[in-house]
Amino acid sequence: MSVSTEGLTRILRERFHLTRFRPGQLQALQHILEGRHTLLVMPTGSGKSLCYQLPALLDEGQVLVISPLIALMQDQVRALQRRGIPAAALHSLETAEEQQTILRRMSANLYRLVYVAPERLQSQAFLDALPRNVHLLAVDEAHCISQWGHDFRPAYLSIYKAWQALGEPTVLATTATATPLVQDDVIEQLHLPEVQRVVTGFNRPNLYFEVMRAEDEEDKLTCLRSALPAEPDGSYIVYVGTRRAAEEVADLIQTTTGLEAACYHGGMDPEARRRVQARFQQNRIRVLAATNAFGLGVDKADVRAVIHWDIPGSPEAYYQEAGRAGRDGRPARCLLLYSSEDTALQEWFIENDAPGAEALERLHSTLSRVRPQADGYLAVDESALRRQLGLNEVKLRVGISLLQSAGVLEEQGRDGGRLLYTMVSREPLDARPIMAQVQSFRAYKRRLLEQMIAYAEGTRCRRRVLLEYFGDPDTTVVNPCCDNCQKARGAAS
């Protein structure tokens, strides 16, 4: 499809009430409308979603958006509906009847965009029920498909199979943070030919970067209190490394500052998380202490500071989370409270990111003993399997992914809580070659952690260090920039 720049600008103005495209948007749109698969890397808040929302208005097909968070899906659907654009979201909070209604309306071409969580794509029954009138498959937060990225989600590996089931429509993959290595891996994991890359840069001039040394929790609390104003004019996010820390830090903030604070982590009931996020969006909570479970797709413009209580595992993870500050373009602060002791937590995460050799061999042996169903697939209840093998959800999913990568198992989707698969090899598994790859990956993660430590302990411009990490040559002078630049300027004057 060919649409002139003037035509696209008219739609931008009439349907989205914007006067001009931001850098990279028009280029990405032109690739998409010409049917070219596209990887779009743009900073947080730069308008990536417009690049799949606008094409939905141009022909009779629909856009299917893979989105990692229910809250984000619902926010975008409501915003589209307010503009008169028919949209829906398929997710686990809906009843089976509601989901069937959406699928029927999709088949009748009654939507322009439909959002779906990547986990839904693991269900063969869901793939079979999807109508074949999707002309654009949009993969939001595409770095989640890469094991080299900081936020790998095994469910994203099902996207390729869904793309094939949909008749191989044009793909737009978007992310705010992806190094050249991760960009290459995203393209490889999606198995897409001739992908066009649009990378607009990573610089966020309105963000001020700072590190405070705090060798114990009392020091951290002192630094944190100094960073939280008595009468905040916006919102604040404090990222922590564990669920327990989220609860404790939220309580400390509330009791020592009097500010309305709450915690958010993956161990909370989904409805409790939804309520906390809603109160934060409505400014009824000014400070949120959260693990990285609060992250992807967070869309709140007035976050005046993102404060890290614990050091993240990589510059990529740090920049992704810090980038949630200042989405309104106003000055915002990115503060890391750094203790050299904190690295032990990240080292523990690295050592426990996958099942060990013995657990992997037991997983393979257990899956090999399951008898086929009438359709030829093998099926196993994942909850029962986790209990039987003593693996948590992440280790089980990673273990299955490792077996698939090793070529001994082929995942065929999910049916409810059951994993569907076929066995390529039932011979006893020698996990040593697989574990050698795991160790190589862990060594890579340790190098990223070392780079994060170098960022925290270094004296160079912190913005420059982060941009170099992403391969961004931008040399724009920003003032104020970071605490190191401020110190250097003060020493010179």
N, C-alpha and C positions, 0 to 999 in steps of 0.2 A: 504494500500500500504506500502511496506517495501523497504526503500532505505538505503543503507549503509552510514556510516559517510563519507567514502571515496568518494562515489558517490555524496553526497550532497556538499562536499568540492570542488569536481571537477566542479560542476555547479556554485558554488560560485565564483570560480576563472575564469572560462571561460565566464560566462554570466554577472557577476557583477564586475569582475576585483578586487576582494578582496581575500586576502590570508588566512584569518581565520575568524571563527565565533566569535562574541562577546558573553560575558556571557549571558546565557539564550536563545540565538537564537536557538542553536542546540536542546536543550531540548524542546522548543516550537514546532519546526519543526517536531520532532519525534512524539509528541502527535498528531499533526495535520495529519500527514501522516498515522497514525494508526486509524484515524477517531474519535479522541477524542475531544470533545468541550474543548476549552482552553481560560483562561483569562490570558493575558500577561500584566504585569505591569513593565515597564522599564523606566528609566529616559529619558528626552528629548534628542534626538540626539543619542540614543543607538542602533538604527536599528530595530525598531518595524516593519516598512513597509516591510523589507526583509522577514519577517516571513509569509507574505501572497503573496509576489511577487514570491518568489522562488517556492512554490508549484504549481503555475500556469504553470510551465514549465514541469510538470511531468506526466500529463495524458491528456485525451481528453476533460475533463470537463473544465469549466471556473470558475474564481474567481470573485464574485461580491463584491465590496468594498463600504461600506456605509461611506461616507466622508462628513464632515459638511461644507466645503468651496469650492466654485467653483475654486478659484485661486489655492488651494492645489491640487485639482483633475487635473487641467490642467498642473501644474508643474510636477506631477508624471507621467501623461500620456506622456508628451514630453520626460521625462527622460527614460521611458521604450521604447518608439519608437526609441530613439537614440541607444539603446542597441539591436534593432532588435526584440523587444517583442511587438506583436500586442496588443494595448490597446485603450480604448475609454472612454469618460466621457459623461454621460447623465445628462444634467442640463438645467435650464430655459433660458440660453442665446442662446440655439440652436433653430432653427425653428422646427415646427412639422415634416416637411419632413426629416430634419437631424436626428431627434430622431427616426423616423420610419426606416430610413436606418440603424442606429446602431442596433435596435432591430432585423431587418432582418439578419444582419451580425452575431449577437449573435446566432440566431437560426441555422445559418449555421456553427457555431463553428469557426468563423474567428478571434475571439479575444481570448487572454489569460486572460486579466483582463478588467473589466468594472467598472467604478466608478459611483456612483449615490448619490445624496443628500437624506437625510432621508425624507425630505418633499415629494419627489416623491412617496415614499412607501405609502403615505396616499391616493393616487389615486387608486381606485379599477380598473379602466380601465388600468392603468399602470401595476398593479399586474397581471391582466389577460393576458396582452401582453408579460410579461416576459417569455422567454423560460425556460424550465425545465432541462437545462443541466448545472446548477451551482453545482459544487462539494464542494466549500468552500465559506461561507458567512463571510466576514471580516468586523467587526464593529470597525472603527477607532474612537478615542476619546470616548470610551465606557462609561466614567463617565457621559456623557450627558444624559444617560437613567435614572440616579438616581436622585430623588428629594432631596436626602441627599447630593448630590454633589454640586459643586459651579457653574456649568454651565448647569443646567438642560434645556433640549430642549424637549418639549412634542412630537415632531415628532419622536423622538427615540422610543417612546412607540409603534410605528407601526411596529417595526422590527420583533417582534414575529409573527405577522400575515403574514408578507412577508416570513419569514422562513418557516412557514407552507405551504404557497402557492408554494414555491420552492421545496417542497418535503422533508423538514427537513434535509438539508445538514449539514456537519460539520461547526461549528462556531468558529471563532477566534475573541475574543474581546480584544482590545488593549487600553491602556491608560498610561500616564506618571505619573499621580497623582490620587491616590485613597487610602483613608484610609481603614482599614479592614471593617469598617461599609459600606462604599461605594462599596467595592468589593462584599460584601454579597448581597447588593441591586442590583447591576448590574446583578449578576447571577439570582437573584429572578425575576427581571423584564424581563429577556430574557427567563425565564421558561425552562432552559436547565438542563437536568439530568447529573449527574456525571461530573462536570466541573473540569478540571485540572488547577491548579493555578501555574503560573510561575512568581514569584516576585523577581526581581534581586536587589532591593534596590533603594534608592532615593538619595544617596550621589553624589554630583557633586563637586569633589575636586578642580576644577579650578575656582569655584565661590567664591567671597569674599563678605560677608554680612555686611551691615552697616546701621545704623539709624542716621539721623541728626534731632535734635529738631528744629523746625521752627514754631513759634507761629502765624505768619501772612504771607501773600502772599509776602511781601517784603523780609522777611527772606528766604522764599522758593526760591525766584528768585535768591537771593545771593548764596544759597547753590547749586542751579541748575547750575548757571554760573560757579561755582568753579569745578563742576563735568564734565563740557563739555570742552575738550581741544580746543585751538584755531585752531589747525590743526589735526583733528581727523584721526586716522588710521583705523577706521571702522565705524560702525553705532551705533546709540543710540535710544532707545525707552523710551519715558516718558509717563507713564500711568496716566490718570486722571479719575475722577469719573463721569463727565458729558460732554455732547456734547459741551456746551458753553465753558467749561474749556479747552477742546481740541483746540478749535479755538483760545482762548485767549493766552494759553501757547505757541502755535506754533508761534503766532505773536510776543510774548515777546522774544522768543528765537531768532527769525529772526532779530528783531530790536535791541536787546541788545548785541548779540554775533556776528552777521554777518554770522552765519552758515546757510546753506540752510535747512529750516525746513518746515514742512507741518503738517496738522492735518488729522485725520482719525476717523470717527464715523459713527454709524448706520443711522444717519439722512441724510447722503450724498447720492446723486444719485449713483446707482451701478456702472455706468461707471466712475464717478469721483473717487470712491473708487478704482476701478481697476487701473486707471491711477496713483493714488498716490502710491499704492502698487508696481506697476511696476517701478516707478521712485526710490522708496526706495530700491528695489531689485538691481537696476542698479547703486546704490550709487550716483544718481543725487540728492537725498535728504539724508542728513547725520543724521538728527534728526527728529523723528516722534512723535508728541504728539497725543495720541490715547486713546479712551475708550477701554473697553474690547471687543468691536466689532472687534478689530484687535487682533487676538489671535490664535485660534485653527489652528494648522497646519502651523504656520509661520515657514518657512524654510530658514533662513538666517544665515550663519555660523559666520559672522564677527561682530555680535552685541557685542560691548565692554562693554556696561552698559545698564541695565534696571533700570530706576529711577521711583519710584512711588511718584507722586505729592500728591495723596490722599491715605489714608490707605484702603486696600482692606477689604472685608467682612470676610475673613477667611484665616488661614495659607495655606489652600489648593489652594485657588485662588491666593494668593501671590506667592507660589512656582511655580505654573503653569506659571504665567506671568514672574517671575524672571528667570525661567529656559530657557527662550528664549535667554538669554545671553550666550556667550561663547560656541556655538555649535561646533566650530572648535577645542575645547580642550585647547585653549589658555586662560590665565587669563582674567577674566571679573568681573565686579562689579555689585552688586545688592544693590541699595541704596533706602531706604525709607525715605522720608521727612515727619516727623511726627509732627502733631499738635493735641492736645487732642480735639480741636474743630471739627476736621474732622469726628469724629465718628457719628456726627449728620446726615451726609449724608447717611452713611450705615444704621443707624437706620430708616431713612425715607424709604430706599429701602426695608427693612424688613417689615415695616408696610404696604407697598403698593405692595406686591408681589402677591396678589390674590384678587379677587372680594370679597366684603363684603357679609353678609348674605342676605340682601335685594336684591342686584344685582344678587346673585346666584339664589335666588328664582324667580326673574323676568326672568333670562335666561332659567331656567327650564320651566316656564310657557309659554314663547314664543316658545321654541322648541316643546312643547307638542301640540301646536295649529296647527302645520304644517301638511298638508295632505300628505299621502303617494303617491309616484310615481307609475307608472305601475309595476316597478320591486319590489315594496314593501318597498323600502327605503324612508326615509324622506330626503329632501335636502333643504339647506338654504344657501343663499349668505352671506359669512362671513363679507365682507365689509359692506353690508347693516345692518347686525346684530350688528356690532360694533357701527355703527352710531345710530341705534335705541336704544341701551342700554347704550350708552356713555362709552363703555369699549375700552381700547387700545388692540392691538393684543395679547400682552402677557397675560393680564388679561382674555381675552376671551378664549385663548387656555388653560390656567390654569383652568378656570371655567369649560370647557368641560371635562378636565381631572378629575377634582374633581367629577363631576356628574357621569362619567364612573366608578371611583373608588367606588362611593357610590352605584353602581349597579342599577341606575335609567335610564341610557342611555348606548347604545353601539355604539361606533364610527365605521363606516363601510368604512372609507377612504375619499378621496376627489376627486372631479371631477372639474378641473379648480379651480375657486375660491369658489366652493360650498362644504360645509360639508355634507357628507352622513352619516346617522345614523338611528338607530331604537330606539324606546322608550320602556324601560322595564316597567316603571311606569309613568302614567300620573296623578297620585294623587298629590294634592298640596304638594310641598316640604317643609319639615321642615329642614332648613339649619343649625340648631344649632349643631347637631352631627358632620357635616362636618366642621363647623367653629371651633369646639373644636380641631379637628385634625390640622387645619390650625394654630391655636394658639400654639399647641404643636410643630409644625414645626418651627414657628417663635421663640419660646423659644430656640430651638436647634440652630437656626442661631445666636441668641444673645450670646449663649455660645461660638460659634465659633468666633464671633467678640471680645468677652472678651479675648479669647486666642490670637487673633491677637494683641490686645492692650498689653497684657502681653509680647508678643514678642518684641513689640516696646519699652516698658518701662523697660524691664528686663535687668539684668546685667550678666546673664549666657551666655555661648557660643551660639550664634544664630544658628549656624549649628546644634548643638546638640538638641536645642529646636525644630527645624523643623523636624529632623529625628525622634525624639521621637513622634511627632504628627502623623507621618505616621507609627509608630510601627516598625521602622527600628533600629535594635540593633547595626548597624555599629559603631565601636569605632575608626576608622582610624584617626590618627592624621594628620591634614591638617595645613600647614603653608605657607602663611598667611591664617587665617581662617575667622575672623570677627573683628569688632572694639572692642568688649568686650574682646576678647582674647588678642588683641594688647594692650589694656589698662592694663589688668592684668599682662601681660608680662613686660610692661614698669614699673609698680609699683614695681614689684619684683626685677628689676635690678637696 
